Amino acid sequence: MSSSPTALVLGAGIMGLSAAWGLARQGFAVRVVEQDAVPNPRGASVDHHRLIRHAYGHQAGYMRMIDPAYAAWDMLWRDLGEVLHVPTGVLAVSDSAAGWFEGSRANLAADGHAHADLTPAEVTARWPMLTEAGIGAALHMPAGGVLLADRIVAGLARHLPTRGVTLERGRAVAIDPDRAALTLADGSTRSADLLVVAAGPWAPRLLPNAIAPRVAASRQILVLLEPPPRHRDAWARAPMLLDLADRGGFYAVPPVAGTPLKIGDHRFSRTGDAEADDRAASAAEAEEILAFARPRLRDLGDYRVLGARACYYDVEDAERFILEPLAPRCLVMSGFSGHGFKFAALLGLGLAAAAAEPALLPALTPWAAGQAPPAPGLLAALEAIDA
Ligand SMILES: Cc1cc2nc3c(=O)[nH]c(=O)nc-3n(C[C@H](O)[C@H](O)[C@H](O)COP(=O)(O)OP(=O)(O)OC[C@H]3O[C@@H](n4cnc5c(N)ncnc54)[C@H](O)[C@@H]3O)c2cc1C
C-alpha cells in the first residue's frame, strides 16, 4: 500500500492556507509552518475585508477568473459550513471613461457581465452619502462584494486540521527548493515531497534571488470610519466604491456584517520591510487617505475616525501573480499585490490539481498570471474537484 504524498507549506496567510486546503483535498498529507498567530495581524491577508469584482480594466484574464473564483469560494463555504461573502455590487467613478473604465466596460460587455453607466445625479440619488464632484463617468455592477477576510482565514485554520493538516508555529530561516526542505530558527528541518512557499510580503527577503528582483514589499495605509447617523442607511445598501479620480483616488469598503467602513488609496508605496514593527499609521498618513476621500464622501468631517493602520502586501510590477516552480519539487506563490485575496481559494485548488498531476504544472504559471485561460487539462482537473 503506497502512503500519501506529503506537502510542506511555508506561510499561513490566505495563500498558504488555500494551498493546504487544495492539497489536502488532493490526498496530500500537509504541514503548514507559520511564524505568527493565525490569523496573522502582521500579514497581508487580514483585516476585516477584501473585495471581489469582475471589473478588471484591460486585464480580461483576471476578469475571466472571477466566476471560477466564486465557484472555489462556494466549495470552501460548504467545507466551512458558513458563507463568508457579502454581496454588495460595485460602483466605480472617475473623471473620464478612458483607461481602466474603457477596458472594464469593453470586457464586461464582451463576456455578458451586467453593468450600467450612471449619471452623476443618478449616483447621488441612489447613494446620497456621495457627492457628484468631478464625476465624468460612473459604472455600476450588481455583481461583486466583500469577502470577510479575517473570518475566512480563521475558518480555514479551524477546518484544515479536520482534513489532517498540521499547523505548526515556527520561523523558517532557510529554504532549500531542491530538497523541498526548510530550516527553522531552532535549527530543526522539515521536508516533504513538495514545498510551497507562500510568504506574502516576506517573500523578497526570504528569496532574494528568485523573488526580490520582481516583487517589492509595500507598506499601505488604511483608515477605519464610522459614518454619522444620517448617512448610515445609505451606507447599509452601498456598493464597494472605487474612486479612480486623477487627483488621487481611493476605495471604500462599506460597513457590512458588523465591520467598519474602510478606506484606502490605490498608490503603491513600494517601501518598507514586512518584518518591521511599523503597523501603526501616523495622523499625517491617515490624513493623506482622508484627503482623497473628502471630495467624494459628503460630510466626511462628521465621520468618526475609528483608527488607521499600515499593512504590507507584495507588489509585482505588472500586478501579475507568480505561481511558479523554484525547483521540480518546490512552488512559490507571490506577487499578489492589492488584488490576490479574491483568487486565493481558486489558486489553492489550481496549485493542488497541478501538484497531483505534474503534467499540468506548465499551464499553472500563465493562468495565474492572468495571461492565459486554464489549459483544458487544468480546467478539467478544477471541474473534477467539485464533481
Ligand atoms: C490593505 C490591503 C487591501 C487589500 N485589498 C484586496 C482586495 O480588496 N481584494 C483582493 O483580492 N486582494 C486584496 N489585497 C491583497 C491580498 O489580501 C493579498 O494579496 C493576500 O492576502 C496575500 O496573501 P499571502 O498569503 O500571500 O500573504 P500573507 O497573508 O502575508 O501570508 C504570508 C505568511 O507567511 C508567513 N511567513 C513569512 N515568512 C515566514 C517565515 N520565514 N517563517 C514562517 N512564516 C513566515 C507570515 O508570517 C504570513 O503570515 C489587499 C491587501 C492589503 C494589504
The ligand as an ORCA input file, in Angstrom:
! r2SCAN-3c Opt
* xyz 0 1
  C      -4.730     46.698      2.704
  C      -4.908     45.605      1.728
  C      -6.042     45.594      0.924
  C      -6.232     44.577      0.012
  N      -7.377     44.544     -0.723
  C      -7.637     43.483     -1.510
  C      -8.899     43.364     -2.142
  O      -9.774     44.210     -1.972
  N      -9.126     42.277     -2.925
  C      -8.195     41.312     -3.108
  O      -8.463     40.358     -3.831
  N      -6.979     41.396     -2.501
  C      -6.685     42.441     -1.712
  N      -5.480     42.547     -1.075
  C      -4.419     41.587     -1.397
  C      -4.493     40.306     -0.614
  O      -5.053     40.496      0.648
  C      -3.086     39.724     -0.508
  O      -2.522     39.649     -1.796
  C      -3.101     38.322      0.086
  O      -3.758     38.355      1.330
  C      -1.702     37.777      0.239
  O      -1.766     36.593      0.992
  P      -0.465     35.789      1.356
  O      -0.907     34.522      1.982
  O       0.403     35.703      0.145
  O       0.335     36.713      2.379
  P       0.238     36.832      3.997
  O      -1.150     36.904      4.449
  O       1.151     37.918      4.393
  O       0.799     35.446      4.498
  C       2.180     35.130      4.483
  C       2.501     34.446      5.798
  O       3.801     33.899      5.717
  C       4.372     33.974      6.991
  N       5.825     33.922      6.894
  C       6.607     34.763      6.187
  N       7.883     34.447      6.352
  C       7.932     33.382      7.187
  C       8.977     32.612      7.737
  N      10.261     32.866      7.454
  N       8.656     31.573      8.544
  C       7.356     31.289      8.834
  N       6.322     32.025      8.371
  C       6.603     33.052      7.540
  C       3.911     35.324      7.522
  O       4.001     35.389      8.915
  C       2.496     35.403      6.984
  O       1.539     35.018      7.952
  C      -5.258     43.553     -0.142
  C      -4.117     43.557      0.682
  C      -3.956     44.552      1.603
  C      -2.738     44.510      2.480
*
